[in-house]
Every structure is written in structure tokens, then in C-alpha cells.
Amino acid sequence: MRLFVGLFLSILTAVASTAMAQTRLPTPSTEQIFEQFDEDGDGVIDEIEFRVNIIRVMGLLDTNRNGVVDRDEVALTDERFAQADRNGDGKIDGVELIETPFLGFQAFDLNGDGQVTLDEFLQAVEQLRN
């Protein structure tokens, strides 16, 4: 699990870093990643914003550019990979990725109101780290 958490946080950082690259800012903080995910700047991340950014994460993970995340492209335990690979074909596609329980919107929307606040995002990231 810790390997995945590190990978996930690295990918979140990469998503934000890619978008911020032209400004040459240092590695973004969790707060800056939240701001990047909050595409409309309204102070919350809705499910569409979250899913769009998770698909960006998939694009970064898919190093061989075959449209799916293969087993050798992620540092997941076999158990976690199997949880994400819902159809058991040995690959994680976009739908599987956004529906992965430990990475899905619901894991970040802690109060279930359909929005992720900065506080929820910080709490969810902290839970992933532990």
C-alpha cells in the first residue's frame, strides 16, 4: 500500500507539475495539487474535475502508450492491482482506474456531499499516507 501511496502522490505531483512547468515552480504542495484539480477555481473539486485529473494520471502511468496501465507500469501489490483490474485482463483501463475504490472520488469526498474541499483532500491524502 505504501508503494502505491508514494506512486499516487508522485503522480498527483506530476500532474500539477506538468501544468505548472512553464512557470518553473518548485514541486507543488498538496494544496497546489488541489488547486490544479479544482479547474474552475470554485474552491471545491467536483467528480468531473476529479475524474478528468485521474485520467491525466493514467496518461502519465501509461508509459508504453497502449491506452491502458499494464502491470509493469505501476508499483502496486498484486492484491491492489487485482482490485483495480476489475475485469481481470491484466490491464487497468480508464474506467477501472476512476472506479478503483482506494483512488476513486468517494475516497476523497469524505462527507459524501459530491464535492471535495481542500480540508477533505488533505485528510484523504493523509489517510493514504498512513
Number of C-alpha atoms within 10 A of each C-alpha: 15 13 12 18 20 14 16 21 16 15 18 24 20 19 22 23 22 11 11 16 13 8 8 9 9 9 15 18 13 17 13 16 20 24 19 22 23 20 17 12 11 10 14 21 26 20 17 13 17 21 20 14 20 23 16 17 21 20 18 17 19 19 15 12 10 9 15 20 24 19 16 11 14 16 17 18 14 10 10 15 20 17 18 24 22 17 12 11 10 16 21 25 20 19 13 18 24 21 17 20 14 19 17 17 24 19 19 27 20 17 12 11 9 15 21 26 20 20 14 17 21 16 15 20 17 11 12 19 15 9
